[in-house]
Amino acid sequence: MNLEKLLDIAENDGIGIHDFPMKNNIALSVRVDGECDIAIDFSKTKSNSELKSLLAHELGHCETMSFYNRDNYLDIASKQEYRANSWAVKALLPRGAFLRAIYSGYNEVWKLSEHFNVEPHMVVFALKFYFGIEV
């Protein structure tokens, strides 16, 4: 999936994407009154693969409604991050395409990262998510 397709998903689902300068973050998503918005500090993004990976992750929060609830002590941030990353990996590195790439010789994290134009941490997450492989 390319960046344009991610932008189409956001537009079709009514998710706003805003360039928003931030001091301590590069991207975040929020849900207010049932609506989801994504803020990205575009001045901090270094590459198309980084932007694509960030956007997919933040869309994952919106698409799965995986937001933190500081008022609920049972709500664990890592659970919400896992759900967002799972959505992003399914969108950017579908299992079938991921396997085909591996069988075609893309057998290093950096090779898979370049092949799918995503950040290496997305490939590492996909390996664990799909196959239980820790890198």
N, C-alpha and C positions, 0 to 999 in steps of 0.2 A: 504494500500500500504506500502510496506517495503522499507528500504533504498536502497536495490539492484535495485528495480524497478525504483526509482528516478534516480539512477546512469545510468540505461539503457536509460531512457528518455533523459538525458543529452547527453549521447554518441550518440544515434540515431539522435539527433537534432544538433549535432556538437557543443555542449556547453562545453567549457573547465572548469574543476574544478581544482583549484590550492590551495595548502597549502601555505598560505601567511601570515607571521607574521604581525600583525597590532597593532598600539599603542592604538587607540581609538575605534576600531570596532572589531567585531568577524566575520562578513561576509558582503560581498557586491557583487553586480553584475554590470558589465559595458558592454556597447555596443560600439564597435569601428569598423568602416568600415563595418557595417552590421553584425558583428560577436559578439556573446555574450560569456563572460567569467565570472566565479564565483570564487571569492577568499574567502577562509575560513581559519581562524586562528585555526587550529585543536588543538593547544596546549591550547586554551581557552574553548573548548567544554567539558562539564562535563558529558554528558550521550549520549547514542544512541538516546534517544527521542529528546534531544536538537539538535543534529546534523541533525536528520531527519526533524525536524521542520524548522531549518535554511535553509537547502538545498531546501526544498519544497518552502519556501518563495522566495528565490533567483531564483529558477527555474520559479516561478510565474512572476517575473520581466521579465525574458527572454522570456517566452512563450507568454506573453501578450504585450511585448514591452513597459512595464511600467517603463520608466526611467525618471529621473528629467531633466528638461531643464531650466537651470538658466537664459537663454536668453529670455525666454517667461514668462512674468509676469502672464499670465493666467494659466500657468501650476502649479498646486498645488501638493505639495509632498504627502499630505494625500490621494489624488485621486490615485496616483501611488501605494502607500502602500496598499490601499483598493483593487485595482485590483490584486496585487501580493498575498495578503492574501486570496482573493476569489479563485484564482486558487489553492493555497496550500490547502485550506479547501476542495474544490471539489475533489482534488487528494487524500488527506489523510483521510478525513472524509466524504465520499459520503453520500448524504442525506438519501438514503435507509438504508445503513449500520448503519448510525448514529441513525436513528429512531429505528431500530431493537435492537440496543444496549440499548437504553433508555427503550424500552418496556421489555427488558430482565432483567431489574433491575439495570443497570448502570445509576443511577439517581443523581449522584454527579459529579461535575467537575473533581475531582481527580480520581474517578472511570473510567470515560470516558477517561481521560488522560492516565491512565495506560492501559486500554483496547486497545486503539488505538496506544499506545506507542508514544504519542506526548506531547508537552508541554501544560500545562493548558491554556495558552493564546490562543492556537489554538481552544480548546473546547469552550472557552468563545466567540471567534469570530464566530464559527460555530453556536452557539445558537442564536446570534444576526442575523447572515447572513440568516440562514434558517427560523427562527421563530420569529424574532424581540424581543427575550428575552434578557434583559439586566441583567447581573449578577454582 
